[in-house]
């Protein structure tokens, strides 16, 4: 029970701080065009449409697999559901279904289901067989584009890079089903974060692979999250003002 105007004021300020917290959350988009993860109900040899790299001489092409697929090491692999970046604590992302297309492979377009204004956007992904060379273009419902070079992040090889969003701890061969690099700290997913134009509605994100003519490297984007434009900052000012008013009324 609130016993004073001060109690009411402190509660309102706490609520305002909660509302205005800047957190990356998953964005609903279409445009996923490749499957590079073997799901738990699938076969390693038929469960994907593309490969992350050529693998070794014995293993052939290799891909990510879903957590639980490797029954000998069931905690390795990619998890489904809402995930928190291991590098950025306020970044939450969600990977796509592991039994259907779950990546943009070597470039493509992600189109927002509902155009909206965002302050920041995060892309989650990695590059197989080398370092990628990408251009990321944000297209709005009005006006010109915002164009960025990821400068690392998702352009990094899926082994041994920094700014890690998630560590899969294993890969599987699409030729013979062999698991390699289990519990090794590889392969990985990385994050690239962009400050975009928050005054306009974001409509789509175009990922361009500047090495598209070559088989390698093989960049993939597997998730997108965003921080909505900060209208909550204006709400904070209003709520705090009301708090001062209530506090004065209680104390007079």
Secondary structure, 3 states (H helix, E strand, C coil): CCCCHHHHHHHHHHHHHHHCCCCEEECCEECCCECCEECCCCCCCCCCCCCCECCCCCCCCEEEEECCCCHHHCCCCECCCEEECCCCCCEEEECCCCCCCCEEECCEEEEEEEEECEEEEEEEEEEECCCCCEEEEEEECCCCCEEECCCCHHHCECCCCCCEEEECCCEEECCCCCEECCCCCCCEEEEEEEECCCCCCEEEEEEEECCCCCCCCEEEEEEEEEEECCHHHHHHHHHHHHHHHHHHHHHC
